[in-house]
Amino acid sequence: MDEEQMLKNQALIKKAYKGFNNREIDAVLSVMHPDIHWPKGFEGGYVIGHEAVREYWTRQWSEINPKVEPVTIIERPDGKIEVEVYQLVKDLQGNILFDGKVKHVYVITDGLLQQMDIELS
């Protein structure tokens, strides 16, 4: 991947995290492929497609308050994009449920997020 494409991918990913942290679902969906495969981090499995992601996040945010900040963004040898993130997840009363780093690994297709997987650091 050339430097210009990597910069585009980084901008795409940063826009997604900013939208997620600001609870702007439509902003994040705008950078997702219509057939996005998104992990249900605290439940397991995946949701597929924009409406499924919207429903999942709406429900998730009624139960927990996650904030996720990208720390590093690199390209893996297989072309996937690895994002090490600092993740702070609190319940709605402010109690910390998770505080640490994880890796989010993306497949980007046609300039859109196609799939995300979570790997524990």
C-alpha positions as CSV (number, residue, x, y, z in Angstrom):
1,M,0.0,0.0,0.0
2,D,1.4,3.4,-0.9
3,E,1.7,6.3,1.5
4,E,-1.2,8.2,0.0
5,Q,-3.6,5.2,0.4
6,M,-2.4,4.7,4.0
7,L,-3.1,8.4,4.8
8,K,-6.6,7.9,3.4
9,N,-7.1,4.8,5.5
10,Q,-5.9,6.6,8.6
11,A,-8.3,9.5,8.0
12,L,-11.2,7.0,7.4
13,I,-10.4,5.2,10.7
14,K,-10.0,8.4,12.7
15,K,-13.4,9.7,11.4
16,A,-15.0,6.4,12.5
17,Y,-13.6,6.6,16.0
18,K,-14.5,10.3,16.4
19,G,-18.1,9.6,15.3
20,F,-18.3,6.6,17.6
21,N,-17.0,8.5,20.6
22,N,-19.4,11.4,19.8
23,R,-22.3,8.9,19.4
24,E,-22.8,10.1,15.8
25,I,-23.9,6.8,14.3
26,D,-24.6,8.2,10.8
27,A,-21.1,9.7,10.6
28,V,-19.6,6.3,11.3
29,L,-22.0,4.4,9.0
30,S,-20.9,6.8,6.2
31,V,-17.5,5.2,6.3
32,M,-18.8,1.6,6.5
33,H,-19.4,-0.7,3.6
34,P,-23.2,-1.6,3.4
35,D,-22.3,-5.2,4.2
36,I,-20.1,-4.3,7.2
37,H,-19.3,-7.2,9.6
38,W,-19.0,-5.6,13.0
39,P,-18.0,-7.5,16.2
40,K,-20.3,-7.5,19.2
41,G,-17.3,-6.9,21.6
42,F,-18.9,-7.7,24.9
43,E,-21.3,-10.3,23.6
44,G,-19.5,-12.3,20.9
45,G,-20.4,-12.8,17.3
46,Y,-21.1,-10.2,14.7
47,V,-23.8,-7.9,13.3
48,I,-23.9,-7.4,9.5
49,G,-25.1,-4.3,7.7
50,H,-25.8,-0.7,8.6
51,E,-29.1,-1.2,10.4
52,A,-27.8,-4.1,12.5
53,V,-24.8,-1.9,13.6
54,R,-27.2,1.0,14.4
55,E,-29.4,-1.3,16.5
56,Y,-26.4,-2.9,18.2
57,W,-24.8,0.5,19.2
58,T,-28.1,2.0,20.3
59,R,-28.7,-0.9,22.6
60,Q,-25.0,-1.0,23.7
61,W,-25.0,2.7,24.6
62,S,-28.2,2.2,26.7
63,E,-26.2,-0.3,28.8
64,I,-22.5,0.9,28.8
65,N,-20.5,4.0,28.0
66,P,-17.4,3.1,25.9
67,K,-14.8,5.5,24.7
68,V,-12.2,4.3,22.2
69,E,-9.1,6.2,21.1
70,P,-6.7,5.0,18.4
71,V,-3.1,4.9,19.5
72,T,-1.3,3.5,16.5
73,I,-2.4,2.6,13.0
74,I,-0.3,0.3,10.9
75,E,-0.7,-1.9,7.8
76,R,-0.2,-5.6,8.3
77,P,1.6,-7.8,5.7
78,D,-1.8,-9.2,4.6
79,G,-3.1,-5.7,3.8
80,K,-5.4,-5.4,6.8
81,I,-5.2,-2.3,9.0
82,E,-4.3,-2.8,12.6
83,V,-5.4,-0.1,15.1
84,E,-4.1,-0.4,18.6
85,V,-6.7,1.4,20.7
86,Y,-7.0,2.6,24.3
87,Q,-10.5,1.6,25.4
88,L,-12.3,2.8,28.5
89,V,-15.7,1.3,29.2
90,K,-17.9,2.3,32.1
91,D,-21.3,1.3,33.1
92,L,-24.0,4.0,33.2
93,Q,-23.1,4.7,36.9
94,G,-19.5,5.5,36.0
95,N,-18.0,2.3,37.3
96,I,-15.0,1.1,35.1
97,L,-15.7,-2.2,33.3
98,F,-12.6,-2.2,31.1
99,D,-9.6,0.0,31.0
100,G,-6.8,-1.0,28.6
101,K,-5.5,-1.5,25.1
102,V,-6.9,-3.9,22.5
103,K,-6.3,-4.2,18.7
104,H,-9.0,-3.6,16.1
105,V,-8.1,-5.1,12.8
106,Y,-9.9,-3.8,9.7
107,V,-10.5,-4.9,6.2
108,I,-11.1,-1.9,4.0
109,T,-12.9,-2.5,0.6
110,D,-13.5,0.3,-1.9
111,G,-12.5,2.9,0.6
112,L,-15.0,1.7,3.2
113,L,-14.7,-0.3,6.4
114,Q,-15.8,-3.9,5.4
115,Q,-15.0,-5.8,8.6
116,M,-13.5,-5.3,12.0
117,D,-12.1,-7.9,14.4
118,I,-11.0,-7.5,17.9
119,E,-7.7,-8.9,19.3
120,L,-6.8,-8.7,22.9
121,S,-3.3,-7.2,23.4
